[in-house]
Structures are given as structure tokens and as C-alpha cells.
Amino acid sequence: MKRLNHAFSLIELSITVLIIGIVTLVALNGKSLVIKANCVVSSLGSKTIVNNLDNPTALTANRSSAYETCVSSGGVITSSSSAVVTCSGAACSSCKTLLAANPGMASGTYTIDPDGAGSIAEFNVYCDMTDSGGWTKILHYKNAAYTPNTGAVNPTSISTESTAAISGFAKLSDAQINAIGGSGATKTYRISGDKTTNKYYTKSNGVWNDTARAYGLPNASRQVCENSTGFASCVFSNTSLGIIDSNQEALSGNDCARYFVDLGSAINCYTTGSSTQRCFSAGMSCGNHSMINNLEIYLRE
């Protein structure tokens, strides 16, 4: 049984612990719980501090990053939360299966194991449980074109950073991405950025390849949608376009709602003119094809 942690319930500790500026390990019902030093509120009376991300290597009984809520009174920890989300077998394979096994699960960092007993070890991911839920983040960049890479890049960043916290380029490995839902299966990819509230969705059974044009997703059976209201209201249309371009796919104008990538070559950032680095760009009327920043790609099988 795998254990994943996310703060959403309060568990009373059987003892109180005095924190003296260091991380202290506390026994809780046979498990190990890490209370971070920054939970201390010295001489401030009762106060609640939320979302302190613990170091998963310090957890002895729980196998994922843990969010905890510490309630402190005069520097003494009086209670803490360590709500446990459980899964086994196929329920651990993606953010979508985790949500199905644990309805109401919040967005955040979780551990998944898409191929079970296969060759790919379990790994941490960031799950977005909004927009119908079950979205696994697979790639993001902040405000600069990136060099495509089939391996994992900055795995801590891609698994812990929400949209507002993106610090740079990060991605899961191509093998990890393809394992979610099974290689060659039809999956939905969701792309979003800072130029529009619209999100671009595409369904494809193409095998993800970060070094291929448009990630290897375009094929004869690909479908697309773009809107600002979410996945549930998407009306998908077929496209045979060999790149991702919402304008050529008649989903947007040549404006800030346009998403396009790899227009001029297999790898391309149109904004900078690079043919070795990639970025998504917006339309002509949006700052003469401004680069789309805070770009995120999520997957839902």
C-alpha cells in the first residue's frame, strides 16, 4: 500500500513537542511525522501555519511529500495534520486514478506509479484536481525558451510548483509521460499560459517525444478544443495539422488567444527565431507574437 500526504484534516498529537529551531521527529500512532522548525510561533500565542512542505526523505512511514498544518502555542506544538491518501495497484497510476479513489482530493504533490511493477520507479507529480480533475503536470517553463530534452529536468520543480510558483523549465521524462495511461493510448493534453484565460486542449494517441516537432502529438486522429470555461464544456474537432496552432485550427484569431509552437522548424521558438530552443507564441496582435510565459502542459488519460 502506497501512502501519499496532503493537508486537509486535523489529527491531535498524543504529546506536545518543544521545537528549538531545528526539525524534530515526532512519533504519531506508530508513524513518523516531521515537524519543521518554521512551525514555531514563539511568544505569539495560538496560531496556525499551513502548507509547510516536508522533506519526503525524512518521512519513514509515508512515501510521498507531506503537507502539514502545525498549531503552535508559545512555541509548543499542540497538534498537527497529516491526512493520508491511500491507493494500491492501478489506483496509483495517475492523478486521475488517485482522484477516482479519493474523491475531493485537493491539488498538490502526490506520488504515482504508472507502470506498477514495470521498469519505471514511482515518482512525484503535481496534480491539478480542478477543471474536471485528474490532470498530471508534465512540463512547464517560466519566461524563456528551453532546449528540448527526453529526460527529466528539474523533477522537484515540476512536481511541486503551482502556476504562480514556476521558477524555470522543468519536465517529467518522456518515459514517465508515456507511461501515464500507457504508451500509444489516447490522452488529453492541456496547455495554458499568461496571455489568455483560454486553455488549449488536444487529444492524441501519439507517443510523446520532446525532441520531435510538436512533441510527436500531431497525427491523423488528433482532436482539438480551446475555451475559457474548461474541459467539461469542450467540443472537440478533428485536425490533421502537423503542428500545434490554434489559429490554423480555427480555434482562435491571430491574437492573444492563439497558441502555436514549432511553426518554422521541428524545434522552434517563433518569438526569438530559435531553431534549437522551443517556446509557445501568441498571435500577431499580441505584442507581435509575444512569447507565452508561465506555460504549463498537463496530461489526463
Buried (B, 14 or more C-beta within 10 A) or exposed (E): EBBBBBBBEEBEBEEEBEBEEEBBEBEBEEBBBBBBEEBBBEEEEEEEBEEBBBEBEBBEEBBBBBBBBBBBBEBBBBBBBBBBBEBEEEBBBBBBBBBBBBEEBBBBBBBBBBBEEEEBEBBBBBBBBEBBBBBBBBBBBBEEBBEBEBEBBBBEBBBBBBBEEBEBBBBBBBBBBBBBBBBEEBBBBBBBBBBBEBBBBBBBBBBBBBBBBBBBBBEEEBBBBBBEEEBEEBEEEEBEBEBBBBBBBEBBBBBBBBBBBBBEEEBBBBBEEBEEBBBBBBBBEBEEBBBBBBBBBBBBB
